[in-house]
Amino acid sequence: MNLSKKQAEKLVKDCINNNRTAQEALYKLFHAEMLRVCYNYLPDKELAKEAFNTGFLKVFQSIKNFDNEKGGLGGWIRKIMIYTAIDLCRKELKFNVKNLDEQDSDDYFISPSVLEKLYFEDILKNIRTLPFATQTVFNLSVLDGFTHKEIGEQLNISEGTSRWHLAEAKRKLRELLEALATNNNLPKERSEKAK
């Protein structure tokens, strides 16, 4: 969100003072963006809403700790939402601990020619078909840039398990998206637009 430093400071100060109007303004300002963050980690809508609500409760409980000098208000709230979603994942998931000696490749895992034929919604829909643990690791690594060490610490899994889940996510997504990109698998109206 595009808040100036002064606007953010005033909003935070009013929230600290339990100004309900300011709290409502903060909630409305970041509602859509933070709900999307929760949906990225928790494809089940009810769990995502639970993480979102718990995350905003944490925001209001710890707003006095926000430091405008260390970063923007949106980034601070996003971090709380991510960690809240991870905490909920940790409670909801049972990770299959796997040891993997495979190297994690930094090369692109889906051909650009395949990606050109897909819509964002297609990609997101297929990410959400991944097993819950694999999807969570994929989101943390690819979407949010966490290292395997950080992912392991957040999810209480080994770095090797994190690498396995990422490799598995890439493998499955490659298969799903390459199949979808063929003209036979595109929805009819998209196939016709492509002609």
ZIMO-V296019 format. One record per backbone hydrogen bond with DSSP energy under -1.0 kcal/mol. CO is the residue of the C=O (numbers start at 1). NH is the residue of the N-H. Records with the same first field share a line. If there is no record, write none. Layout:
BEGIN
CO: NH, NH
END
This chain:
BEGIN
1: 3
4: 8
5: 9
6: 10
7: 11
8: 12
9: 13
10: 14
11: 15
12: 16
13: 17
14: 19
15: 18
19: 23
20: 24
21: 25
22: 26
23: 27
24: 28
25: 29
26: 30
27: 31
30: 34
31: 35
32: 36
33: 37
34: 38
35: 39
36: 40
38: 42
44: 48
45: 49
46: 50
47: 51
48: 52
49: 53
50: 54
51: 55
52: 56
53: 57
54: 58
55: 59
56: 60
57: 61
58: 62
62: 65
63: 66
67: 70
72: 76
73: 77
74: 78
75: 79
76: 80
77: 81
78: 82
79: 83
80: 84
81: 85
82: 86
83: 87
84: 88
85: 89
86: 90
87: 91
88: 92
89: 93
111: 114, 115
112: 116
114: 117
115: 118
119: 123
120: 124
121: 125
122: 126
123: 127
124: 128
127: 130
131: 135
132: 136
133: 137
134: 138
135: 139
136: 140
137: 141
138: 142
139: 144
140: 146
147: 151
148: 152
149: 153
150: 154
151: 155
152: 157
158: 162
159: 163
160: 164
161: 165
162: 166
163: 167
164: 168
165: 169
166: 170
167: 171
168: 172
169: 173
170: 174
171: 175
172: 176
173: 177
174: 178
175: 179
176: 180
177: 181
182: 185
187: 191
188: 192
189: 193
190: 194
END
